[in-house]
Structures are given as structure tokens and as C-alpha cells.
């Protein structure tokens, strides 16, 4: 996820929207560890989170949100939205969400994998690796030369 976000100049410049379909989430899905991981994910990403859309929240999830709401910062509260699948168009343009939610983005596993592969780019280019290798070999060579000159003195 982070690699895909970082490879998108649009996401890096403008941030991203996280959409979670919460249909069917119940007591068995809740744990404090999962909540900590979920919140730490959004606070540690090097890309700005602009909105969190939770679709089809159950009565339990709405109750949990109401309990947590006073402890969530104002900025984060402004970014959080609860909607049904039918209301997703009020929050996101159809070009920005998957087909199974009424959008235009193909959502089959193959299509998702193809999008990830298409957006992939290495963290470091071949030129950067070559420059780094040359820099390291130059530094190692000068260190060895200094050691041999000190030994002869």
C-alpha cells in the first residue's frame, strides 16, 4: 500500500482517501491491538490522509465511533465520514472508487494487481545505485590509501 501511494505523484502531493467497507463487521472483528495498528498506520504514513470513508457501518460500529468521537482530534473528525454504499457518490467521484461500489475502477484481483504493477517503480534507480557504489568504492579506496601512508610513515 505504501509503495503504491508513494509511487503516485498525485497521492504524494494531494494525499489519499481511505475507504473501508465495514459491512458485516461485528464483535468478533474488534480488538484493541487492531485499533492501535489501524491508527498507527495512518499517523506513520509518509503520505497525507485526506479522508477516511467507512461504508455500511453496523450499529455496533456506529456505537463505537460515538464512544471514541470525543477523543478523536478535530482534524481527524473532519476527515472521517460514515456512509452507505449508495451514498459513496456524495463523497467520491465514480472515477475514484471500484465497480462493485458503483464506480469506474475495475475491482477484480487481477485488475488490482495490474494497477499495482503498472504504478510500481523502484525506490532507487540504477543510476543512483551506480553513483552510490562509486562513492563507496572511492571512500574505501581513499581510506585504504590513508592507512598505507600512515603505516609507511
N, C-alpha and C positions, 0 to 999 in steps of 0.2 A: 504494500500500500504506500509506504513512504517513498519507495523508489519511483513508483508511478507518479505520485504527486510532485516529487522533486524534478522529474523529467518534463513536466508540463510548465512551460513558462507562464501560461495563463494562471495556473494554480499558485505558483510561487508569487506572482505579482498581485493577484486579486484574492487569494485564499480559496477555500473549498467548502462545500456544503456536505455534511454527513447525513445520509438518510438511512434510517433503521426501520424496517418493518417489524413491528412488535406484536403482530397477530399471533395469538396462541401462547404468549409469554405468561407464565403463572408462577406460583410459589417455588416450584422446582428449579426455576431459572435464576432465582435471586441468591446471591451470596455477597458478603462484604468484600471478599477478595476480588470478585468480578467487578464490583463497583469501583474499587480502588484502581484496578488495572484500566478500566474504561476511562476514568477521569485523568489518570496519569498519562494515558495515551494522548489525550487532547492538550494537555499542558506541556508535553515534551516534544511535540512535533515541530519541526523547523518550518512548517507552513501554517499560515494563519487560518484558523477555523472561523468561517463567517456565519454559519448557521447549522443547527442540529435539528433535523426534522424527524420526529417519531411518528410513524404511521400506525394506525389501528391500535392505539394503546388500550389495554384491558382496563377494567375497573380497578384492579389491583395496581397497575402501573400508574394510573391517574392518582390513586390514593398515595402511593409512594412519592410521586412528584409533588403533591400538595404538602407532604411532610417535609420534604427536602427543600422546597421552594424558598423558605426564609433564610436558609444557609447558603444559598447559591448567590454568587456575586451579581450585581446589577447587569454588568456587561454580558455575562453568560446567560442570564434570564432573557435578555433581549434577543439572544441568538437561538433560544430554544422554542420550538413550535411543535404542538401536538395536532395532528390532522388524521382524517380517514384517507384511504387510498383515493377515493373520489375527489377529495379536496386538494390533492397534491398539486394540481394545476394552478391553484391560487398562490402557491409558494414558489414553484419552479416551472419554467417553460418546458413544454413537451420534449424539446431537443436535449434536455438535461436530465431526463430520467428514463428508466428502462421500459421496454414494450409491455412487460407484464403488469406495469402500473399505469398503462395508458400513454407512455411516452414513445419516443422515436429511437432510442438506443437499443440495439439487439441485446438480448439478455441470456442467450444460451451460453453454457460453459465454454463452448468453442469460440463464440464471438467475444466473450470477455477476455479469454486467453489471447486471442488475436489482437485485441486493443492493447493489452499489456505489452505484448511482444512488439507491436508497432511503435509504442511510446518508449521502449527501452533504449537507453544509451548508457554507455559505461561511465562510471564515476570519474575515471581518469582516462584521458585519451592516450593513444600510442605515443604521440609527440611528447606529452607530459611525462610518461614513463621513461622515454629515452633521455629526456633532459635530466630527470631525477637520477637515473643510472649514471649518466656522465658526471653529474655533480658529485655523486657519492664516490665514484672511482677517482675523480680529481682530488677530493678531500682525503681519501685513503692514501693516494699516491703522495700527496704533499706531507701527510703525517708520517709516512714511512721515510720520506727524504729527510725530514727534520730529525727523526730518530737516528738515522745513519750518520748525519752530520754531527749530531751530539756525541755519538759513540766514537767518532774519529778524533774529536777534539780532546 
